[in-house]
Amino acid sequence: MTDGGNVVNLFEPDISVGEVLTAAAGKGLESVLVLGEMADGNMYVASSGGVSRKDALWLIEMAKVFAILGDDE
């Protein structure tokens, strides 16, 4: 899904963690927030130094919007 220049890939079938990270690394990202679930069921959260708690919350809220609305194209 593409929205206003933002590229959002959610719910892609059969894409591995490595493929997601490789694709993200090639986008020239300025800051990164990583959310994941580990094999033991615990959540993993990490960010680059440029992501404050406020920034992390904004990224999460925007991801929620994209996940709920889906692709309108």
NORSUL-V334499 format. One record per pair of residues at least 6 apart in sequence whose C-alpha atoms are under 7 Angstrom apart, sorted by the first residue. I is the first residue (numbers start at 1). GAP is how many residues later the second one is. Records with the same first field share a line. If there is no record, write none. Layout:
I=GAP ; GAP
//
This chain:
1=6 ; 7 ; 8 ; 70
2=6
31=17 ; 19 ; 20
32=15 ; 16 ; 19
33=13 ; 14 ; 15 ; 23
34=11 ; 12 ; 13
35=9 ; 10 ; 11
36=7 ; 8 ; 9
37=6 ; 7
38=6
//
